[in-house]
Amino acid sequence: MSTSNNVAEFKSDSDGEAGDVAGVAGKRLLSFFERVERLEEEKAALAEDIKEVYAEAKAAGFEVKIMRRVMKLRKMEIEKRREEDQLIELYMSAIGME
C-alpha cells in the first residue's frame, strides 16, 4: 500500500490489478472511485478559482458577502425567490422591524 495525493492505493489480487471479489467487479468499481477522485480534484481547483474571483471583486471595492447572496438569489426560481421575499417581509413586520 502506497500513498499519492493523500489517497491510499489498495490492490486486491497478486498481480497488482483490481479483480472480482464476491461478485463485485473490482476493475469497474475502481474506475468509479478514480473518476470521483479526479472530479474532486477538479472541484478543488474550481473552488480556488472562485475564491480568486471574489478576492478580485473585493479588491475592486465590491462587497463579497452581498455578491454571494445575489449569487444564491440568481440560482433560485423566480417564484421561490418571491415567496422567500414575502416571508422575510412578513417575519420582519411581525417582529416590528418595518
Buried (B, 14 or more C-beta within 10 A) or exposed (E): EEEEEEEEEEBBEEEEEBBEEEEEEBEEBBEEEEEEEEEEEEEEEEEEEEEEEBEEEEEEEEEEEEBEEEEEEEEEEEEEBEEEEEEEEEEEEEEEEE
